[in-house]
Amino acid sequence: MRRIVACVALAIAATAIASPAQAQERGCYEDYLRDGRTIEVFCDEGRPGRFRAVAHCTNGLGVWDQYGTIGRVRGEPSVAECTSLLGYPRVNGYHVDWI
């Protein structure tokens, strides 16, 4: 029974990592650049002020977050780029940190 539960838990975790759930923020939209290694996020509504895109990156060996530049609502976008010394990095989702 424990093996079945462990296998189910592992399958759920693998599915969560493999299928990127795009963290679509209200009033924000994204554009993927450079073969999926960079994400550019624009926010037209939301909290007033500034925000920062946080890219969820993977290279097949691990996962990490990469913080982007600071953007302005209804102004400048925030750009986050996944970089890695090993493997081919790509964006596997994102979220927005409001500043």
Buried (B, 14 or more C-beta within 10 A) or exposed (E): EEEEEEEEEEEEEEEEEEEBEEBEBEBBEBEBEEEEBBBBBBBEEBEEEBBBBBBBBBBEEEEEBBEBBBBBBEEBBBBBBBEBEEEEBBBBBBBBBEE
